[in-house]
Amino acid sequence: MGASQTRSEDKYQGLAEKSGFSLEQINNLHKRFQQLSGSEETICRDNLECIPALAKNPIRKQIIGAFFDKRNQHQDEVGSVEEIGFEQFVMVMSHFRPPTLKTTEEEKEALRKEKLRFLFNMHDTDNDGIITLAEYRKVVEELLSKSGAMGMEVAKAIADAAMLEVASINVPHMGPDDFYEGITFEHFEQILKMLEMESRMHIRFLDAGTTTMRCGKSTS
C-alpha cells in the first residue's frame, strides 16, 4: 500500500508543480477522470456531455469546448483537439483552483488573471484575441433565449445594446460611424474588475459513490 502510494506521488509530482494542485487533489481528479472516460486514457466531448451538473447550463457547449481548447491547457498553441488526456484535463481544471490561506496577494492576482483569460477564451471562439459582436451576441442570445422568457429577436437586440454600451465605455470618443472591432482582453479585465473571481469560479465533482466532493481542501 505504502509503495503504491509513493509511486503515485512520484508520478504526479511534476503535474502538481505545473498545475498548483496538491497530490491529494490530483488523485481526486484522476478518480473523476476515470469515471468520465470509462477508465480510458482520453476523454471526448461526449464524455462531458454526460455530467448532470452541466445538463441545464445555458452555456454548456462553451464550457465543454473550453476543455478541448489548447489555449486553456497552458500550451503555446491555438486551436482545439478532439480528445484530451489526464494531464491536459488537470491543466484545464487548474483554472478553477481556489486560493488557499497560504496564497499571496501576487499569486491571487495571477490566479484571477488566469480565470479571466479562461472566460475570455470561452467567448473568443475564433482565437483572434477579440470578442466580436457576433461572438458576444451568440452567447447572450443563448443565455436569454434558453430561459424561455423571450425570443431570439429580443435577445439579439439586448446583445447589440450591451455591446454598444461596452464600446462606449472602452472607446468613449468613438464617432457614430466608427466600427467597434470588439472586446480585447484588456477591455474584458476592465469590465470585470469589480467582480470577485478568485473563489467563485470552481467546479464540484462526484466521487465513485453518491457524495459530493471538492478537489481537496481549499484551506490547505
LUMLOTI-962983 format. One record per residue: residue number from 1; residue in one letter; x, y, z of N, C-alpha, C in turn. Coordinates in Angstrom, 2 decimals. Each point is the difference from the previous one (the first is absolute). Last residue first. Example, Ala and Ser with C-alpha at 12.3 -4.5 7.8 and 13.67 -1.06 7.14 Angstrom:
<lumtis>
> 2 S 12.85 -2.25 7.08 0.82 1.19 0.06 -0.77 1.09 0.73
> 1 A 0.29 -5.72 -0.07 -0.89 1.19 0.00 0.90 1.20 0.00
</lumtis>
This chain:
<lumtis>
> 220 S -5.89 24.39 2.67 1.27 -0.63 0.32 1.14 0.88 -0.44
> 219 T -4.91 0.56 -0.51 0.67 0.77 1.04 1.36 -0.57 0.34
> 218 S -3.27 -1.87 -3.12 0.33 1.33 -0.49 0.74 0.84 1.03
> 217 K -0.19 -5.50 -1.05 -0.42 1.01 0.97 0.46 1.38 -0.45
> 216 G -1.23 -4.22 -3.44 0.88 0.22 1.16 -0.53 1.09 0.89
> 215 C -2.56 -0.37 -3.92 1.35 -0.45 -0.33 0.93 0.29 1.17
> 214 R -5.20 -0.99 0.92 0.75 1.00 -0.71 1.38 -0.57 -0.29
> 213 M -4.94 -2.65 0.67 1.32 0.35 0.53 0.59 1.12 -0.82
> 212 T -4.91 -3.08 1.24 0.67 1.07 -0.74 1.34 0.30 0.62
> 211 T -2.90 -4.84 -0.18 0.27 1.21 0.76 0.74 1.01 -0.85
> 210 T -1.30 -4.60 -1.11 -1.01 1.01 -0.31 0.25 1.30 0.75
> 209 G 3.83 -3.60 -1.60 -1.29 -0.23 0.61 -0.98 1.08 -0.41
> 208 A 4.47 0.17 -1.48 -0.53 -1.27 -0.50 -1.36 -0.34 0.61
> 207 D 1.03 5.15 -0.01 0.93 -1.13 0.08 -0.70 -1.27 -0.44
> 206 L -0.79 5.24 -1.58 -0.61 -1.12 0.70 1.00 -1.13 0.05
> 205 F 0.72 5.65 -0.31 0.05 -1.31 -0.63 -0.75 -1.02 0.84
> 204 R 0.33 5.80 -1.01 -0.14 -1.13 0.92 0.05 -1.30 -0.79
> 203 I 2.14 5.15 -0.97 -0.85 -1.10 -0.46 -0.04 -1.08 1.07
> 202 H 0.97 5.80 -0.51 0.49 -1.32 0.37 -1.00 -1.05 -0.49
> 201 M 0.65 5.54 0.59 0.09 -0.85 -1.18 0.62 -1.34 0.37
> 200 R -0.50 3.49 3.29 -1.30 -0.31 -0.60 0.08 -1.05 -1.08
> 199 S 3.74 2.05 2.49 -0.61 -1.15 0.65 -1.34 -0.41 -0.61
> 198 E 2.69 3.59 -1.95 0.98 -0.97 0.51 -0.64 -1.24 0.63
> 197 M -2.04 4.20 -2.01 0.06 -1.23 -0.77 0.73 -1.12 0.71
> 196 E -2.79 4.98 0.62 0.91 -0.88 0.72 -0.03 -1.37 -0.67
> 195 L -1.01 5.02 -2.16 -0.57 -1.32 0.30 1.04 -0.89 0.66
> 194 M 0.66 4.51 -1.80 -0.62 0.03 1.33 -0.57 -1.36 0.41
> 193 K 2.10 0.78 -4.32 0.99 0.33 1.04 -0.59 -0.01 1.41
> 192 L -1.64 -0.96 -4.81 -0.21 -0.89 1.15 0.91 0.34 1.19
> 191 I 0.12 2.53 -4.11 -1.43 -0.24 0.19 -0.26 -0.77 1.28
> 190 Q 4.47 0.68 -1.41 -0.60 1.22 0.53 -1.48 -0.20 0.31
> 189 E 2.37 -3.50 -2.12 0.47 0.18 1.38 -0.65 1.21 0.65
> 188 F -0.79 -0.66 -4.56 -0.70 -1.03 0.78 0.38 0.10 1.48
> 187 H 2.29 2.64 -3.16 -1.35 0.51 0.23 -0.78 -0.94 0.91
> 186 E 4.18 -1.48 -1.34 0.17 1.15 0.90 -1.36 0.63 0.31
> 185 F 0.20 -3.43 -3.19 0.14 -0.54 1.35 0.16 1.13 1.02
> 184 T -2.76 1.32 -4.27 1.32 -0.60 0.19 0.08 -0.55 1.41
> 183 I -4.37 0.99 -3.29 0.58 0.09 1.34 1.36 -0.69 0.03
> 182 G -2.08 2.29 -4.60 -0.40 -0.95 1.02 0.78 0.17 1.29
> 181 E -0.40 2.82 -4.22 0.42 -1.35 -0.37 -0.43 -1.04 1.01
> 180 Y -2.24 4.73 -1.49 0.62 -0.57 1.20 0.34 -1.45 -0.28
> 179 F -0.69 4.57 -3.26 -0.29 -1.42 0.19 0.75 -0.52 1.22
> 178 D -2.03 5.14 -1.58 1.15 -0.85 0.30 -0.44 -1.43 0.24
> 177 D -2.81 3.97 -0.78 0.29 -0.86 -1.16 1.19 -0.91 0.22
> 176 P -1.52 3.17 3.33 -1.18 -0.80 -0.36 0.25 -0.94 -1.18
> 175 G 4.19 1.37 3.18 -1.00 0.71 -0.78 -1.14 -0.91 -0.42
> 174 M 3.38 -0.22 4.45 -0.30 -0.63 -1.27 -1.13 0.75 -0.72
> 173 H 2.35 0.59 4.43 -0.06 1.05 -1.02 -0.29 -0.56 -1.39
> 172 P 0.44 -2.81 4.03 -0.97 1.07 0.29 -0.13 1.07 -1.07
> 171 V 1.46 -5.12 0.59 0.43 0.99 -1.00 -0.95 1.20 0.12
> 170 N -0.56 -3.44 3.12 1.39 -0.28 -0.37 0.55 0.99 -1.03
> 169 I -4.57 0.29 1.51 0.87 0.05 1.18 1.47 -0.12 -0.40
> 168 S -3.39 -0.40 -3.27 0.01 1.37 0.48 0.89 0.16 1.22
> 167 A -0.68 -4.34 -1.82 0.78 0.83 -0.91 0.10 1.44 0.50
> 166 V -2.78 -3.01 2.30 1.41 -0.35 0.22 0.89 0.89 -0.86
> 165 E -4.58 0.38 -0.70 0.36 0.57 1.30 1.47 -0.27 0.32
> 164 L -1.79 -2.00 -3.79 0.12 1.44 -0.23 0.40 0.71 1.29
> 163 M -0.98 -4.57 0.22 1.29 0.21 -0.65 0.23 1.48 -0.27
> 162 A -4.16 -1.23 1.76 1.04 -0.24 0.99 1.38 0.24 -0.61
> 161 A -3.76 0.19 -2.79 0.02 1.16 0.88 1.11 -0.13 1.03
> 160 D -0.76 -3.64 -2.87 0.53 1.14 -0.76 0.12 1.24 0.87
> 159 A -2.02 -3.84 1.85 1.43 -0.24 -0.23 0.64 1.18 -0.71
> 158 I -4.65 0.03 0.56 0.67 0.22 1.29 1.50 -0.18 -0.15
> 157 A -2.67 -1.00 -3.71 -0.03 1.44 0.25 0.72 0.34 1.30
> 156 K -0.59 -4.55 -1.10 0.96 0.63 -0.90 0.09 1.50 0.25
> 155 A -3.27 -2.47 2.29 1.32 -0.32 0.53 1.09 0.67 -0.85
> 154 V -4.40 0.32 -1.50 0.17 0.84 1.18 1.39 -0.23 0.59
> 153 E -1.19 -2.73 -3.57 0.13 1.39 -0.46 0.22 0.95 1.17
> 152 M -0.83 -4.68 0.78 1.34 0.27 -0.51 0.18 1.45 -0.41
> 151 G -3.75 -1.01 3.74 0.39 -0.59 -1.27 1.37 0.43 -0.44
> 150 M -1.87 -0.55 5.26 -0.03 0.88 -1.17 0.47 -0.73 -1.24
> 149 A -0.38 -2.07 4.36 -0.72 1.25 0.31 -0.12 0.91 -1.22
> 148 G 2.36 -4.36 0.63 -1.42 -0.14 -0.32 -0.79 1.29 0.18
> 147 S 4.83 -1.28 0.37 -0.72 0.18 1.27 -1.50 -0.12 -0.23
> 146 K 3.23 -0.11 -3.52 -0.22 -1.30 0.64 -0.68 0.13 1.35
> 145 S 1.23 3.87 -2.56 -1.05 -0.74 -0.68 -0.31 -1.33 0.67
> 144 L 3.57 2.81 1.68 -1.32 0.58 0.17 -1.11 -0.82 -0.63
> 143 L 4.65 -1.37 -0.30 -0.34 0.19 1.41 -1.44 0.46 0.18
> 142 E 1.76 -0.38 -4.37 -0.19 -1.31 0.60 -0.43 0.12 1.46
> 141 E 1.09 3.95 -2.30 -1.21 -0.59 -0.56 -0.30 -1.35 0.65
> 140 V 4.06 2.11 1.05 -1.14 0.67 0.64 -1.32 -0.58 -0.49
> 139 V 3.95 -1.58 -2.04 -0.05 -0.42 1.40 -1.22 0.61 0.69
> 138 K 0.84 1.29 -4.46 -0.34 -1.43 0.07 -0.16 -0.47 1.43
> 137 R 1.55 4.41 -0.90 -1.43 -0.15 -0.26 -0.44 -1.46 0.16
> 136 Y 4.58 1.03 0.19 -0.69 0.47 1.20 -1.50 -0.21 -0.13
> 135 E 2.66 -0.95 -3.74 0.28 -0.95 1.07 -0.76 0.35 1.27
> 134 A -0.30 2.99 -3.62 -0.63 -1.27 -0.37 0.19 -1.04 1.10
> 133 L 2.18 4.19 0.39 -1.43 0.13 0.23 -0.71 -1.33 -0.29
> 132 T 5.06 -0.60 1.31 -0.73 0.83 -0.95 -1.48 0.07 0.37
> 131 I 4.78 -0.86 2.60 -1.37 -0.50 0.03 -0.82 0.93 -0.88
> 130 I 5.45 -1.14 -0.28 -1.06 0.99 0.13 -1.36 -0.70 0.06
> 129 G 4.27 -2.20 -0.81 0.33 0.94 1.06 -1.02 1.09 0.22
> 128 D -0.06 -3.99 -3.03 0.67 1.18 -0.57 0.33 1.07 1.04
> 127 N -2.37 -4.71 -0.09 1.41 0.14 0.42 0.71 1.23 -0.54
> 126 D -4.79 -1.63 -0.26 0.85 -0.14 -1.19 1.47 0.29 0.29
> 125 T -3.57 0.24 3.37 -0.03 -1.33 -0.60 0.90 -0.17 -1.22
> 124 D -0.81 2.96 4.47 0.80 0.27 -1.20 0.18 -1.31 -0.77
> 123 H -2.23 -0.16 4.11 -0.79 0.86 -0.87 0.72 0.31 -1.31
> 122 M 2.07 -2.65 3.36 -1.28 -0.65 -0.26 -0.84 0.80 -0.98
> 121 N 4.11 1.74 1.65 0.19 -1.00 -1.05 -1.30 -0.70 -0.36
> 120 F 0.02 2.98 3.66 0.17 0.73 -1.26 0.11 -0.97 -1.16
> 119 L -0.05 -1.76 4.34 -1.32 0.48 -0.39 0.05 0.74 -1.34
> 118 F 4.10 -1.38 1.80 -0.80 -1.18 -0.32 -1.39 0.43 -0.49
> 117 R 2.81 3.32 1.68 0.46 -0.44 -1.31 -0.81 -1.21 -0.48
> 116 L -0.71 1.56 4.36 -0.56 0.93 -0.98 0.39 -0.40 -1.42
> 115 K 1.86 -2.44 3.52 -1.43 -0.28 -0.07 -0.67 0.91 -1.04
> 114 E 4.56 0.71 0.95 -0.18 -1.29 -0.67 -1.48 -0.30 -0.21
> 113 K 1.17 3.75 2.55 0.24 0.25 -1.42 -0.18 -1.28 -0.80
> 112 R -0.28 -0.26 4.68 -1.14 0.73 -0.54 0.15 0.21 -1.50
> 111 L 3.59 -1.84 2.32 -1.09 -0.97 -0.07 -1.24 0.65 -0.62
> 110 A 3.71 2.71 0.93 0.31 -0.88 -1.14 -1.13 -1.01 -0.21
> 109 E -0.31 2.76 3.73 -0.17 0.81 -1.20 0.25 -0.83 -1.25
> 108 K 0.84 -1.96 4.18 -1.44 0.19 -0.20 -0.29 0.78 -1.28
> 107 E 4.47 -0.51 1.41 -0.52 -1.25 -0.55 -1.50 0.09 -0.26
> 106 E 2.07 3.62 2.13 0.52 -0.10 -1.37 -0.53 -1.25 -0.69
> 105 E -0.95 0.63 4.53 -0.76 0.94 -0.80 0.43 -0.06 -1.47
> 104 T 0.74 -4.48 2.77 0.41 1.39 0.15 -0.87 0.89 -0.88
> 103 T -1.12 -4.94 2.38 0.16 0.71 -1.27 0.34 1.47 0.23
> 102 K -1.10 -3.48 3.34 1.41 0.30 -0.23 0.24 0.80 -1.28
> 101 L -4.30 -1.64 1.38 0.42 0.95 1.03 1.46 0.42 -0.20
> 100 T -2.44 -1.46 -4.40 0.09 -0.61 1.33 0.41 1.07 0.99
> 99 P -2.77 0.00 -5.11 1.17 0.38 0.79 -0.04 -0.71 1.36
> 98 P -2.25 -2.45 -4.26 -0.24 1.15 0.89 1.27 0.38 0.74
> 97 R -0.83 -2.38 -5.02 0.63 -0.19 1.31 -0.24 1.22 0.89
> 96 F -1.17 -0.91 -4.74 -1.07 0.05 0.99 0.54 -0.16 1.43
> 95 H 2.74 -0.26 -3.93 -0.63 1.32 -0.08 -1.08 0.17 1.06
> 94 S 2.25 -4.14 -0.76 0.77 0.90 0.85 -0.56 1.42 -0.02
> 93 M -1.58 -3.64 -2.80 -0.65 0.13 1.29 0.75 0.95 0.93
> 92 V 1.86 -1.09 -4.21 -1.21 0.80 -0.20 -0.67 0.25 1.35
> 91 M 3.68 -2.80 0.07 0.43 1.36 -0.29 -1.19 0.92 -0.28
> 90 V -0.76 -4.64 0.68 0.43 0.66 1.24 0.39 1.45 -0.25
> 89 F -1.08 -2.66 -3.73 -1.19 0.20 0.82 0.36 0.76 1.28
> 88 Q 3.49 -1.43 -2.78 -0.70 1.14 -0.59 -1.24 0.36 0.81
> 87 E 2.32 -3.87 1.28 0.80 1.20 0.28 -0.67 1.25 -0.57
> 86 F -2.01 -4.27 -0.88 -0.14 0.45 1.38 0.79 1.27 0.29
> 85 G -1.44 -0.60 -5.06 0.45 -0.96 1.00 -0.10 0.60 1.39
> 84 I -3.00 1.10 -4.70 1.07 0.42 0.91 0.33 -1.12 0.99
> 83 E -2.49 1.01 -5.32 0.10 -0.75 1.26 1.12 0.59 0.85
> 82 E -1.18 2.06 -4.10 -1.20 -0.82 0.15 -0.02 -0.76 1.32
> 81 V 2.30 4.98 -0.98 0.27 -1.42 -0.23 -1.29 -0.78 0.24
> 80 S 1.53 5.49 -1.46 -0.64 -0.96 0.90 0.37 -1.42 -0.38
> 79 G 2.27 5.42 -0.43 -0.74 -1.08 -0.64 -0.60 -0.93 1.02
> 78 V 4.74 2.81 0.49 -1.42 0.31 -0.12 -0.67 -1.14 -0.75
> 77 E 4.76 0.57 3.30 -0.63 -0.32 -1.27 -1.44 0.48 0.01
> 76 D 3.61 -0.63 3.56 0.25 1.18 -0.84 -0.53 -0.26 -1.41
> 75 Q -1.91 -2.05 4.83 0.88 -0.27 -1.12 0.19 1.29 -0.80
> 74 H -2.92 -1.17 3.96 1.31 0.58 0.27 1.01 -0.39 -1.07
> 73 Q -4.76 -0.85 -0.10 0.82 -1.11 0.48 1.42 0.45 0.30
> 72 N -3.56 2.67 -2.00 -0.33 -0.25 1.40 0.80 -1.13 0.62
> 71 R 0.38 1.24 -4.65 0.37 1.18 0.79 -0.23 -0.22 1.49
> 70 K -1.39 -3.21 -3.31 1.42 -0.08 0.37 0.45 1.18 0.86
> 69 D -4.93 -2.22 -0.23 0.67 1.18 -0.56 1.45 -0.01 0.48
> 68 F -3.56 -2.98 1.40 0.73 -0.49 -1.18 0.70 1.13 -0.75
> 67 F -2.74 0.71 3.89 0.90 -1.08 0.41 0.87 -0.47 -1.15
> 66 A -3.50 3.22 -0.63 1.18 0.58 0.64 1.01 -1.05 0.44
> 65 G -4.37 -1.08 -1.80 0.99 0.33 -1.02 1.29 0.53 0.60
> 64 I -3.67 -0.78 2.85 0.58 -1.26 -0.46 1.09 0.27 -1.04
> 63 I -2.42 3.70 1.48 0.77 -0.56 1.11 0.71 -1.28 -0.44
> 62 Q -2.99 2.07 -3.02 1.23 0.78 0.15 0.89 -0.58 1.10
> 61 K -4.26 -1.94 -0.66 0.83 -0.24 -1.18 1.34 0.72 0.13
> 60 R -3.36 0.73 3.30 0.66 -1.30 0.11 0.95 -0.26 -1.16
> 59 I -2.96 3.86 1.59 1.24 0.10 -0.79 0.81 -1.30 0.12
> 58 P -4.22 0.45 2.23 -0.25 0.57 -1.33 1.25 0.18 -0.85
> 57 N -1.20 -3.83 3.79 0.78 1.23 -0.09 -0.15 0.60 -1.40
> 56 K -1.81 -4.21 1.88 -0.88 1.14 -0.20 0.75 1.31 -0.09
> 55 A 2.37 -4.24 0.47 -1.14 -0.30 -0.86 -0.86 1.22 -0.32
> 54 L 4.07 -0.74 2.90 0.06 0.85 -1.20 -1.26 -0.09 -0.85
> 53 A 0.72 -2.60 4.00 0.06 1.40 0.41 0.03 0.96 -1.19
> 52 P 0.15 -4.87 -0.55 -1.33 0.54 0.34 0.03 1.49 0.32
> 51 I 3.29 -2.71 -3.37 0.07 0.53 1.35 -1.34 0.67 0.35
> 50 C 1.30 -1.99 -4.34 -0.74 -0.85 0.94 0.00 0.53 1.43
> 49 E 2.43 1.88 -3.77 -1.43 0.25 -0.20 -0.83 -0.76 1.04
> 48 L 4.70 -0.61 -0.41 -0.37 1.13 0.84 -1.48 0.36 -0.14
> 47 N 1.84 -3.48 -2.67 0.18 -0.38 1.40 -0.47 1.12 0.93
> 46 D 0.12 0.75 -4.68 -1.15 -0.82 0.40 0.10 -0.42 1.46
> 45 R 3.62 2.30 -2.12 -1.12 0.87 0.38 -1.20 -0.79 0.49
> 44 C 4.51 -2.55 0.63 -0.45 0.84 -1.11 -1.19 0.82 0.48
> 43 I 4.63 -2.77 2.29 -1.44 0.28 0.01 -0.30 0.90 -1.21
> 42 T 4.09 -3.95 1.50 -0.42 1.33 -0.45 -1.50 0.17 0.18
> 41 E 2.28 -4.02 1.26 1.09 0.94 0.17 -0.37 1.43 -0.42
> 40 E -3.56 -3.70 2.13 0.82 0.14 -1.20 1.07 1.07 0.23
> 39 S -3.71 -1.41 3.02 1.33 -0.58 0.21 0.85 -0.03 -1.27
> 38 G -4.20 2.23 0.18 -0.25 -1.44 0.02 1.31 -0.77 0.09
> 37 S -0.66 4.89 0.06 0.54 -0.67 -1.18 -0.35 -1.47 -0.08
> 36 L -1.36 2.83 3.71 -0.46 0.64 -1.24 0.43 -0.78 -1.24
> 35 Q 1.50 -1.43 4.28 -1.45 -0.13 -0.09 -0.51 0.53 -1.34
> 34 Q 4.52 0.58 0.99 -0.29 -1.40 -0.32 -1.50 -0.25 -0.12
> 33 F 1.44 4.24 1.44 0.35 -0.19 -1.42 -0.32 -1.43 -0.42
> 32 R -0.44 1.09 4.53 -1.09 0.58 -0.78 0.25 -0.19 -1.50
> 31 K 3.33 -1.36 2.96 -1.18 -0.85 0.20 -1.15 0.51 -0.86
> 30 H 3.87 2.60 0.10 0.21 -1.22 -0.78 -1.18 -0.95 0.13
> 29 L 0.10 3.95 2.59 -0.28 0.29 -1.40 0.17 -1.24 -0.88
> 28 N 1.20 -0.32 4.50 -1.46 0.14 -0.11 -0.40 0.27 -1.44
> 27 N 4.56 -0.10 0.93 -0.55 -1.35 0.12 -1.52 0.03 -0.11
> 26 I 2.21 4.10 0.13 0.24 -0.68 -1.29 -0.53 -1.42 0.03
> 25 Q -0.15 2.54 3.99 -0.94 0.53 -0.98 0.15 -0.70 -1.35
> 24 E 3.07 -1.05 3.36 -1.32 -0.50 0.37 -1.05 0.46 -1.01
> 23 L 4.37 1.65 -0.38 -0.07 -1.40 -0.45 -1.36 -0.61 0.33
> 22 S 0.00 5.24 -0.71 0.72 -0.91 0.89 -0.11 -1.41 -0.57
> 21 F -0.13 4.43 -3.22 -0.81 -0.89 0.83 0.90 -0.80 0.94
> 20 G 1.55 3.02 -3.47 -0.30 0.67 1.26 -0.91 -0.82 0.90
> 19 S 2.12 -0.87 -4.58 -1.41 0.38 0.12 -0.33 0.80 1.25
> 18 K 4.46 -1.76 -1.07 -0.47 0.79 -1.15 -1.39 0.57 0.21
> 17 E 1.96 -2.89 3.27 0.77 1.25 -0.06 -0.50 0.89 -1.14
> 16 A -1.85 -4.30 0.46 -0.40 0.83 1.14 0.71 1.35 -0.06
> 15 L 1.21 -3.27 -3.09 -1.30 0.55 -0.34 -0.52 0.92 1.11
> 14 G 3.99 -2.43 0.71 0.21 1.04 -1.00 -1.30 0.68 -0.38
> 13 Q -0.26 -3.67 2.97 0.70 1.12 0.60 0.20 1.16 -0.98
> 12 Y -2.10 -4.58 -0.55 -0.74 1.24 -0.13 0.72 1.22 0.56
> 11 K 1.86 -4.50 0.06 -0.57 0.14 -1.34 -0.62 1.38 -0.20
> 10 D 1.64 -1.37 4.27 1.10 0.27 -0.93 -0.53 0.31 -1.40
> 9 E -3.10 -1.36 3.24 0.50 1.33 0.31 1.12 0.40 -0.95
> 8 S -1.70 -4.36 -0.28 -1.00 0.94 -0.46 0.46 1.43 0.23
> 7 R 2.65 -3.48 1.69 0.08 0.02 -1.46 -0.97 1.02 -0.59
> 6 T -0.20 -0.78 4.64 1.23 0.72 -0.36 0.15 0.11 -1.50
> 5 Q -3.54 -2.57 1.73 -0.25 1.43 0.20 1.21 0.83 -0.39
> 4 S 0.40 -4.66 -0.08 -0.90 0.42 -1.06 -0.28 1.50 0.10
> 3 A 2.48 -2.05 3.41 0.80 0.07 -1.23 -0.84 0.50 -1.16
> 2 G -2.17 -0.81 4.13 0.90 1.14 0.10 0.80 0.20 -1.27
> 1 M -2.73 -3.82 0.26 -0.84 1.20 0.00 0.87 1.25 0.00
</lumtis>
